[in-house]
Amino acid sequence: MFKRRELFPLASGLAGLAVLTESTEAQAASRDVKLDPYKMPAEMREKYSTRLATLDRQSAADFYGSFRLALGSKYQNLEEEVAETLTEKGIKADPNCSLMEAWDLCLKDPRFAMKARTWISGQQLMWSAIKDSLHTQRDQILAEMEKTDRMGPGKLELNPNMEVPEYTRYEIHIQPGGYVGDPLAGGISAFGSKHFGRASANLWNDHTERHLTFAQQMATPEDGNVNRILDMGTGFGYLASSLKVRFPDAEVWGIDVGGPQVRWAHNRCVKLGLDVNYAQRLAEDTKFPDGHFDIVTSYILHHEVTAAATKKIVAEAFRILRPGGVFRPIDFVTVGNPAYNPPKSLTQKAATWQDHRYNNEVWTLQWKMNSDLPQIMRDAGFAKVTAKAMGGAFGDVVAVKA
């Protein structure tokens, strides 16, 4: 068995967190554990920690990831510099130009070009550092997961013969192998897809805080009954596990098209002693009965599937929710949300194009600019749909099944 500091969080006992922080108010059908992700005891934060095999490898991956994210916010603010360069070259930019045209124009400015190239290189170096580190221990990790595949408390369902849709086979975020093409994809994603953002006055700086925050913010049915929860496109499973911490009595499922993703998620929850079920299934065809869940959610799933798939997924969420059940997909703001703000300046447009084309966000433009999520929900049958800003680039859209 690995030591926790080497790879997996081996310590169990998150149930103790529930005991320490559980609300003393009258309980509904399911306990609702309230906690502040930024004020967890040090030992609990330690239990959540997942690190690469050595400190130098973890430090390298953290540096590349942080550098790439920090740089991204800088080069998008080069509007004056780009305008100055274009004027010097005698080029008049059309304010209504396309995203790709804006990209080509911005590249004429050497400062923008240098920072854009550095951003892409930082992303590539980060993935390389993480993949190389995990594959150094490939045989050990696979043996460890094979062992925990058959362990509880939660269940793991793998479907290796499942037909994987073509749209899921891309290397999203230029992650090597994508979500389905590398046996260690779950770990690669978990270490490489950290995002920085704000929740109220606090700064997210890892998955622990981010997903626990989203779980604490999760909308619930008006009657307070939370007995079954589904996280669609669960990936490496942090939102599903965070929802289990908040609702310890609920039956929690996380499904994902990637078998390597749910294997990694299950392994982590086994080591943490969390009773979360993971299955390799499609979000548009979950195989669950009608009216089965009280809450259906997802985290940054929809901008990584086609617009057609999103409609099927929303319809599936409606089918498997009970009357009064809540659907809350967490993702970027789309048209149809009052908070939607399309890219307007040249550098904003260029940054959007770079993310789509060079960060391999194949479907993100279909999502942000052509998918009216609130209306898609209404078309699927949801009677009550609210949409607003959530913070940063995310939109808070909640639908309730009548």
GULUM-433386 format. One record per residue (C-alpha): residue number from 1; residue in three letters; x, y, z. Coordinates in pm, 1 decimal, always signed. Layout:
N
 drenvo koldo       px       py       pz
    NUM   ALA        X        Y        Z
...
***
This chain:
402
 drenvo koldo       px       py       pz
      1   MET     +0.0     +0.0     +0.0
      2   PHE   +124.9   +347.2    -82.6
      3   LYS   +190.8   +600.4   +185.0
      4   ARG    -56.2   +886.2   +163.2
      5   ARG   +208.2  +1144.0    +87.9
      6   GLU   +328.1   +940.0   -206.8
      7   LEU     +7.8   +917.3   -405.9
      8   PHE   -330.7   +834.9   -255.6
      9   PRO   -497.8   +971.6    +58.2
     10   LEU   -503.1   +650.1   +261.6
     11   ALA   -649.3   +786.3   +582.9
     12   SER  -1019.4   +729.6   +632.6
     13   GLY  -1255.1   +896.6   +871.2
     14   LEU  -1427.2  +1181.0   +689.9
     15   ALA  -1734.3  +1067.6   +876.6
     16   GLY  -1568.7  +1236.2  +1170.9
     17   LEU  -1594.8  +1565.7   +986.9
     18   ALA  -1969.9  +1515.4   +970.4
     19   VAL  -1983.8  +1444.2  +1342.9
     20   LEU  -1784.6  +1757.0  +1420.6
     21   THR  -1979.6  +1993.8  +1199.8
     22   GLU  -2328.2  +1851.2  +1169.8
     23   SER  -2606.2  +2101.8  +1221.9
     24   THR  -2799.2  +2059.7  +1547.2
     25   GLU  -3115.9  +2191.3  +1387.4
     26   ALA  -3412.7  +1963.3  +1330.9
     27   GLN  -3326.6  +1710.9  +1060.9
     28   ALA  -3534.4  +1635.3   +754.9
     29   ALA  -3522.9  +1294.8   +586.1
     30   SER  -3151.4  +1331.0   +530.6
     31   ARG  -2880.6  +1494.8   +740.5
     32   ASP  -2740.5  +1814.5   +594.1
     33   VAL  -2387.8  +1870.4   +720.4
     34   LYS  -2274.5  +2232.1   +713.9
     35   LEU  -1905.4  +2314.3   +702.9
     36   ASP  -1670.0  +2588.5   +593.5
     37   PRO  -1417.9  +2445.4   +343.3
     38   TYR  -1172.2  +2717.7   +445.0
     39   LYS  -1184.5  +2638.4   +815.7
     40   MET  -1145.8  +2263.4   +822.2
     41   PRO   -920.8  +2122.6  +1093.1
     42   ALA   -566.1  +2067.9   +969.8
     43   GLU   -598.1  +1691.0  +1002.5
     44   MET   -905.7  +1689.8   +779.0
     45   ARG   -734.9  +1900.6   +515.4
     46   GLU   -442.4  +1660.8   +532.0
     47   LYS   -669.6  +1364.5   +469.0
     48   TYR   -792.7  +1522.7   +149.4
     49   SER   -442.2  +1585.2    +17.9
     50   THR   -332.9  +1397.3   -293.5
     51   ARG    +21.5  +1447.1   -413.6
     52   LEU   +255.5  +1320.6   -677.7
     53   ALA   +524.4  +1071.2   -586.1
     54   THR   +792.7  +1321.6   -492.0
     55   LEU   +799.6  +1682.4   -382.4
     56   ASP  +1000.8  +1795.7   -685.2
     57   ARG   +746.2  +1643.9   -924.5
     58   GLN   +454.5  +1799.2   -737.6
     59   SER   +632.8  +2134.4   -725.2
     60   ALA   +701.6  +2126.4  -1099.0
     61   ALA   +339.6  +2043.2  -1182.0
     62   ASP   +211.5  +2314.4   -946.7
     63   PHE   +449.0  +2571.0  -1096.3
     64   TYR   +350.1  +2501.2  -1456.3
     65   GLY    -18.9  +2500.0  -1371.8
     66   SER     -1.5  +2818.6  -1165.5
     67   PHE   +215.6  +2993.6  -1422.5
     68   ARG    -24.6  +2909.7  -1702.2
     69   LEU   -326.9  +3034.7  -1507.8
     70   ALA   -155.8  +3351.6  -1388.2
     71   LEU    -34.1  +3433.1  -1737.3
     72   GLY   -374.0  +3381.5  -1895.0
     73   SER   -528.1  +3676.0  -1713.4
     74   LYS   -239.3  +3899.6  -1821.1
     75   TYR   -228.8  +3858.2  -2195.7
     76   GLN   -601.8  +3906.3  -2229.1
     77   ASN   -549.0  +4264.9  -2106.6
     78   LEU   -315.8  +4370.1  -2387.6
     79   GLU   -583.7  +4558.3  -2576.7
     80   GLU   -394.7  +4889.6  -2590.7
     81   GLU    -68.8  +4724.8  -2694.8
     82   VAL   -238.2  +4529.0  -2972.5
     83   ALA   -421.0  +4840.8  -3095.3
     84   GLU    -91.7  +5033.6  -3099.1
     85   THR    +79.7  +4762.7  -3305.4
     86   LEU   -204.0  +4742.0  -3555.8
     87   THR   -202.5  +5120.7  -3596.6
     88   GLU   +172.6  +5117.8  -3660.9
     89   LYS   +119.8  +4850.7  -3926.2
     90   GLY   -163.3  +5046.6  -4085.9
     91   ILE   -422.6  +4779.3  -4003.6
     92   LYS   -775.3  +4877.6  -3909.3
     93   ALA   -947.7  +4603.3  -3713.2
     94   ASP  -1313.2  +4531.5  -3772.0
     95   PRO  -1482.2  +4536.8  -3427.5
     96   ASN  -1726.5  +4274.5  -3559.2
     97   CYS  -1455.6  +4034.5  -3672.1
     98   SER  -1473.6  +3664.9  -3590.0
     99   LEU  -1284.4  +3499.8  -3305.8
    100   MET  -1031.0  +3349.8  -3544.3
    101   GLU   -979.6  +3681.3  -3722.7
    102   ALA   -921.6  +3849.5  -3386.1
    103   TRP   -663.3  +3582.5  -3302.2
    104   ASP   -475.1  +3643.8  -3626.3
    105   LEU   -477.9  +4019.7  -3566.8
    106   CYS   -357.6  +3992.1  -3207.2
    107   LEU    -68.9  +3768.4  -3310.2
    108   LYS    +74.8  +4062.1  -3505.6
    109   ASP   +167.0  +4213.1  -3169.3
    110   PRO   +486.3  +4040.6  -3041.8
    111   ARG   +388.3  +4083.8  -2675.6
    112   PHE    +57.8  +3909.6  -2725.4
    113   ALA   +218.2  +3638.4  -2939.3
    114   MET   +488.2  +3571.5  -2680.9
    115   LYS   +245.8  +3543.6  -2391.1
    116   ALA     +0.6  +3330.2  -2587.8
    117   ARG   +277.4  +3091.6  -2689.2
    118   THR   +404.8  +3077.5  -2329.9
    119   TRP    +55.1  +2995.5  -2204.8
    120   ILE    +28.2  +2699.0  -2440.5
    121   SER   +378.2  +2580.1  -2353.6
    122   GLY   +298.5  +2603.4  -1982.9
    123   GLN     -7.1  +2386.2  -2033.9
    124   GLN   +192.8  +2128.1  -2228.3
    125   LEU   +472.7  +2121.0  -1968.8
    126   MET   +222.9  +2077.7  -1685.4
    127   TRP    +57.9  +1776.6  -1847.5
    128   SER   +393.4  +1624.8  -1931.5
    129   ALA   +518.0  +1657.8  -1573.9
    130   ILE   +204.8  +1496.4  -1431.9
    131   LYS   +177.6  +1216.5  -1685.8
    132   ASP   +547.1  +1126.5  -1659.0
    133   SER   +527.2  +1119.6  -1280.6
    134   LEU   +223.6   +890.7  -1270.1
    135   HIS   +348.6   +659.0  -1543.3
    136   THR   +672.5   +610.6  -1352.7
    137   GLN   +452.6   +421.0  -1104.5
    138   ARG   +207.5   +287.8  -1362.6
    139   ASP   +225.1    -81.7  -1262.9
    140   GLN   +194.8     -2.9   -893.3
    141   ILE    -97.3   +233.6   -942.9
    142   LEU   -288.4     -6.6  -1167.2
    143   ALA   -234.8   -288.9   -919.2
    144   GLU   -358.2    -65.4   -638.3
    145   MET   -672.2    +30.2   -832.7
    146   GLU   -736.8   -329.7   -932.6
    147   LYS   -738.3   -416.9   -563.8
    148   THR   -975.0   -136.6   -461.3
    149   ASP  -1203.7   -202.3   -761.0
    150   ARG  -1349.9   -485.4   -554.5
    151   MET  -1356.2   -300.5   -222.5
    152   GLY  -1615.3    -84.0    -51.3
    153   PRO  -1778.2    +98.5   +106.2
    154   GLY  -1900.3   +229.5   -228.3
    155   LYS  -1952.6    +29.4   -549.1
    156   LEU  -1764.6    +54.3   -878.3
    157   GLU  -1916.7    -40.8  -1213.1
    158   LEU  -1693.8    -60.2  -1520.3
    159   ASN  -1825.9   -120.6  -1871.8
    160   PRO  -1517.5   -177.5  -2089.7
    161   ASN  -1729.7   -282.3  -2387.9
    162   MET  -1943.3    +31.4  -2376.5
    163   GLU  -1957.3   +219.1  -2705.7
    164   VAL  -1778.5   +546.4  -2640.2
    165   PRO  -1925.0   +839.4  -2838.3
    166   GLU  -1689.5  +1003.0  -3084.3
    167   TYR  -1725.0  +1342.3  -2919.2
    168   THR  -1570.0  +1208.9  -2596.1
    169   ARG  -1245.2  +1095.5  -2759.0
    170   TYR  -1079.3  +1434.7  -2793.6
    171   GLU   -787.4  +1536.8  -2575.1
    172   ILE   -980.1  +1812.8  -2397.6
    173   HIS   -748.7  +2070.7  -2235.1
    174   ILE   -478.4  +1896.9  -2445.8
    175   GLN   -467.1  +1636.6  -2168.8
    176   PRO   -257.9  +1349.2  -2311.5
    177   GLY   -492.7  +1062.7  -2392.4
    178   GLY   -797.6  +1264.8  -2297.3
    179   TYR  -1046.4  +1129.8  -2045.5
    180   VAL  -1078.8   +783.4  -2199.3
    181   GLY   -746.2   +708.0  -2370.7
    182   ASP   -502.9   +665.1  -2081.4
    183   PRO   -545.5   +411.4  -1799.4
    184   LEU   -429.7   +677.2  -1552.0
    185   ALA   -657.4   +950.7  -1693.8
    186   GLY   -835.1  +1003.0  -1362.9
    187   GLY   -513.9  +1087.2  -1182.9
    188   ILE   -383.5  +1300.3  -1467.4
    189   SER   -706.8  +1500.4  -1462.4
    190   ALA   -711.0  +1533.8  -1085.1
    191   PHE   -359.1  +1672.9  -1068.6
    192   GLY   -377.3  +1883.1  -1384.1
    193   SER   -719.0  +2046.5  -1395.0
    194   LYS   -693.6  +2261.5  -1084.9
    195   HIS   -858.8  +2598.0  -1129.2
    196   PHE   -830.2  +2919.4   -938.7
    197   GLY  -1129.5  +3138.0   -861.7
    198   ARG  -1322.9  +3307.9   -587.4
    199   ALA  -1601.8  +3190.7   -363.1
    200   SER  -1725.3  +3493.2   -170.8
    201   ALA  -1409.3  +3652.4    -31.5
    202   ASN  -1205.2  +3332.2    -39.2
    203   LEU   -963.8  +3212.2   -303.6
    204   TRP   -997.3  +2857.5   -432.2
    205   ASN   -660.5  +2695.9   -468.6
    206   ASP   -734.5  +2326.8   -497.1
    207   HIS  -1010.2  +2074.7   -557.8
    208   THR  -1078.2  +2027.1   -187.8
    209   GLU  -1197.0  +2382.9   -133.1
    210   ARG  -1359.2  +2421.7   -472.1
    211   HIS  -1575.5  +2110.7   -471.1
    212   LEU  -1666.0  +2127.4   -104.7
    213   THR  -1776.9  +2486.1   -170.6
    214   PHE  -1996.0  +2380.4   -463.4
    215   ALA  -2144.9  +2098.6   -255.6
    216   GLN  -2224.6  +2340.7    +26.3
    217   GLN  -2392.1  +2572.6   -225.2
    218   MET  -2595.8  +2293.1   -384.6
    219   ALA  -2964.9  +2372.9   -419.0
    220   THR  -3198.8  +2123.3   -251.9
    221   PRO  -3566.1  +2027.5   -296.5
    222   GLU  -3812.3  +2243.5   -107.3
    223   ASP  -3930.4  +1948.9   +102.1
    224   GLY  -3575.9  +1891.4   +230.9
    225   ASN  -3566.5  +1525.9   +128.6
    226   VAL  -3226.4  +1436.7    -14.8
    227   ASN  -3201.2  +1060.3    -38.3
    228   ARG  -3035.2  +1007.9   -377.4
    229   ILE  -2788.5  +1230.2   -565.8
    230   LEU  -2628.5  +1190.5   -908.4
    231   ASP  -2316.7  +1369.0  -1032.5
    232   MET  -2305.5  +1342.5  -1413.3
    233   GLY  -1964.3  +1347.2  -1580.7
    234   THR  -1805.8  +1304.4  -1239.9
    235   GLY  -1450.3  +1270.8  -1373.0
    236   PHE  -1215.9  +1205.0  -1081.3
    237   GLY  -1510.9  +1228.7   -844.3
    238   TYR  -1445.0  +1525.8   -616.8
    239   LEU  -1792.7  +1678.4   -641.5
    240   ALA  -1962.3  +1345.2   -574.9
    241   SER  -1745.8  +1283.2   -268.7
    242   SER  -1806.3  +1638.9   -144.7
    243   LEU  -2180.8  +1587.1   -176.5
    244   LYS  -2148.9  +1271.3    +33.1
    245   VAL  -1975.6  +1476.4   +302.6
    246   ARG  -2266.2  +1721.9   +305.1
    247   PHE  -2536.6  +1453.4   +281.4
    248   PRO  -2388.9  +1152.0   +465.2
    249   ASP  -2718.0   +957.7   +465.1
    250   ALA  -2781.1   +999.6    +92.1
    251   GLU  -2703.9   +743.1   -175.9
    252   VAL  -2454.5   +925.8   -398.1
    253   TRP  -2358.3   +823.0   -751.7
    254   GLY  -2097.2   +961.1   -987.8
    255   ILE  -2101.2   +850.4  -1351.1
    256   ASP  -1856.1   +920.5  -1630.8
    257   VAL  -1782.5   +791.8  -1980.3
    258   GLY  -1420.0   +736.7  -1878.7
    259   GLY  -1351.3   +409.1  -1703.2
    260   PRO  -1009.1   +535.4  -1585.3
    261   GLN  -1182.8   +836.0  -1432.7
    262   VAL  -1429.9   +643.9  -1218.2
    263   ARG  -1163.6   +389.2  -1117.1
    264   TRP   -949.6   +670.2   -978.3
    265   ALA  -1250.6   +829.3   -807.8
    266   HIS  -1354.1   +499.0   -649.6
    267   ASN  -1000.5   +426.6   -528.6
    268   ARG   -985.2   +763.1   -355.5
    269   CYS  -1320.6   +718.5   -182.8
    270   VAL  -1230.2   +368.1    -67.4
    271   LYS   -920.5   +511.9    +99.8
    272   LEU  -1125.7   +791.4   +254.5
    273   GLY  -1396.7   +554.5   +374.1
    274   LEU  -1666.7   +741.3   +180.2
    275   ASP  -1965.6   +538.4    +57.7
    276   VAL  -1989.4   +683.1   -292.7
    277   ASN  -2086.7   +472.2   -595.7
    278   TYR  -1914.0   +525.6   -929.8
    279   ALA  -2014.1   +384.7  -1267.9
    280   GLN  -1888.8   +407.2  -1624.2
    281   ARG  -2204.5   +527.8  -1796.2
    282   LEU  -2317.1   +802.1  -2033.3
    283   ALA  -2486.9  +1112.3  -1895.3
    284   GLU  -2739.9  +1096.6  -2179.3
    285   ASP  -2821.6   +731.5  -2097.7
    286   THR  -2772.9   +681.3  -1724.2
    287   LYS  -2966.1   +352.3  -1696.3
    288   PHE  -3134.9   +473.9  -1376.6
    289   PRO  -3514.0   +442.2  -1325.6
    290   ASP  -3758.7   +726.8  -1381.0
    291   GLY  -3792.1   +966.1  -1087.9
    292   HIS  -3500.7   +808.8   -902.7
    293   PHE  -3302.3  +1111.1   -778.8
    294   ASP  -3364.6  +1411.1   -556.5
    295   ILE  -3066.3  +1607.0   -697.9
    296   VAL  -2886.2  +1577.3  -1030.9
    297   THR  -2579.4  +1790.9  -1084.3
    298   SER  -2255.2  +1813.0  -1281.8
    299   TYR  -1935.1  +2012.9  -1281.6
    300   ILE  -1802.8  +2160.6  -1610.5
    301   LEU  -1955.8  +1875.1  -1809.3
    302   HIS  -2163.7  +2054.0  -2069.1
    303   HIS  -1898.2  +2267.7  -2233.8
    304   GLU  -1708.8  +1943.3  -2303.5
    305   VAL  -1991.3  +1773.4  -2493.4
    306   THR  -2172.4  +1865.6  -2813.3
    307   ALA  -2477.8  +2089.8  -2814.0
    308   ALA  -2685.2  +1790.7  -2926.3
    309   ALA  -2554.1  +1585.0  -2633.8
    310   THR  -2641.0  +1863.5  -2389.8
    311   LYS  -3006.1  +1849.5  -2496.7
    312   LYS  -3010.9  +1472.6  -2443.5
    313   ILE  -2840.7  +1505.8  -2105.0
    314   VAL  -3088.4  +1768.7  -1985.2
    315   ALA  -3377.9  +1548.8  -2099.0
    316   GLU  -3223.4  +1254.7  -1913.5
    317   ALA  -3186.0  +1463.1  -1597.8
    318   PHE  -3556.0  +1548.9  -1618.3
    319   ARG  -3649.8  +1182.9  -1660.1
    320   ILE  -3453.8  +1052.4  -1361.6
    321   LEU  -3550.1  +1333.0  -1121.3
    322   ARG  -3852.2  +1291.2   -895.0
    323   PRO  -4120.1  +1561.4   -882.6
    324   GLY  -3972.0  +1845.7   -681.4
    325   GLY  -3620.1  +1728.5   -763.5
    326   VAL  -3344.8  +1978.8   -844.7
    327   PHE  -3114.8  +1990.8  -1147.2
    328   ARG  -2811.8  +2215.6  -1109.6
    329   PRO  -2532.9  +2179.2  -1368.7
    330   ILE  -2229.6  +2391.8  -1279.0
    331   ASP  -2066.8  +2532.3  -1590.8
    332   PHE  -1974.4  +2845.6  -1780.8
    333   VAL  -2235.3  +3111.1  -1848.9
    334   THR  -2428.0  +3065.0  -2173.3
    335   VAL  -2664.7  +3271.9  -2380.4
    336   GLY  -3005.3  +3282.5  -2214.5
    337   ASN  -2851.1  +3366.3  -1877.7
    338   PRO  -2879.1  +3737.5  -1782.2
    339   ALA  -2515.4  +3713.6  -1669.2
    340   TYR  -2392.3  +3616.4  -2017.3
    341   ASN  -2128.9  +3855.9  -2149.4
    342   PRO  -1985.4  +3757.7  -2489.1
    343   PRO  -1625.2  +3843.9  -2579.8
    344   LYS  -1616.7  +4190.3  -2735.9
    345   SER  -1261.5  +4322.4  -2753.2
    346   LEU   -996.8  +4181.9  -2986.8
    347   THR   -799.0  +4024.7  -2704.9
    348   GLN  -1110.1  +3875.8  -2543.4
    349   LYS  -1207.8  +3722.7  -2874.1
    350   ALA   -852.1  +3601.0  -2935.7
    351   ALA   -832.5  +3441.7  -2590.1
    352   THR  -1164.5  +3266.7  -2651.7
    353   TRP  -1035.8  +3132.5  -2982.4
    354   GLN   -710.5  +3015.1  -2826.7
    355   ASP   -897.3  +2821.8  -2558.2
    356   HIS  -1114.7  +2659.6  -2823.4
    357   ARG   -845.5  +2583.4  -3078.0
    358   TYR   -519.6  +2541.8  -2888.3
    359   ASN   -646.4  +2424.9  -2549.9
    360   ASN   -861.0  +2182.3  -2748.7
    361   GLU  -1189.9  +2291.8  -2595.8
    362   VAL  -1362.4  +2143.5  -2897.8
    363   TRP  -1721.7  +2206.1  -2793.6
    364   THR  -1694.6  +2515.0  -2574.0
    365   LEU  -1812.1  +2760.2  -2841.0
    366   GLN  -2123.0  +2552.1  -2903.5
    367   TRP  -2188.4  +2569.2  -2531.8
    368   LYS  -2116.4  +2929.9  -2443.0
    369   MET  -2240.1  +3105.1  -2754.4
    370   ASN  -2503.8  +2877.5  -2905.8
    371   SER  -2664.5  +2682.1  -2620.2
    372   ASP  -2939.9  +2860.1  -2430.1
    373   LEU  -2932.1  +2640.5  -2119.1
    374   PRO  -3235.3  +2790.9  -1942.5
    375   GLN  -3446.3  +2742.3  -2255.9
    376   ILE  -3313.7  +2388.7  -2310.2
    377   MET  -3428.0  +2310.3  -1955.8
    378   ARG  -3773.3  +2452.7  -2019.3
    379   ASP  -3799.7  +2258.3  -2345.1
    380   ALA  -3713.4  +1939.5  -2153.9
    381   GLY  -4011.1  +1996.7  -1922.5
    382   PHE  -3869.2  +2181.2  -1622.6
    383   ALA  -4134.1  +2420.9  -1496.5
    384   LYS  -3918.5  +2640.7  -1274.1
    385   VAL  -3583.2  +2761.6  -1407.4
    386   THR  -3369.4  +3038.2  -1256.5
    387   ALA  -3047.3  +3173.1  -1404.3
    388   LYS  -2795.5  +3422.0  -1268.0
    389   ALA  -2425.9  +3481.8  -1219.6
    390   MET  -2246.1  +3239.2   -991.8
    391   GLY  -1909.1  +3407.3   -969.7
    392   GLY  -1623.4  +3427.7  -1215.3
    393   ALA  -1714.6  +3273.2  -1549.4
    394   PHE  -1975.2  +3035.4  -1409.0
    395   GLY  -2349.8  +3066.1  -1442.2
    396   ASP  -2584.0  +2953.5  -1166.1
    397   VAL  -2876.1  +2778.1  -1337.3
    398   VAL  -3119.0  +2575.6  -1128.6
    399   ALA  -3419.7  +2383.3  -1259.6
    400   VAL  -3692.8  +2217.9  -1054.0
    401   LYS  -3913.5  +1938.1  -1184.1
    402   ALA  -4280.1  +2005.4  -1118.0
***
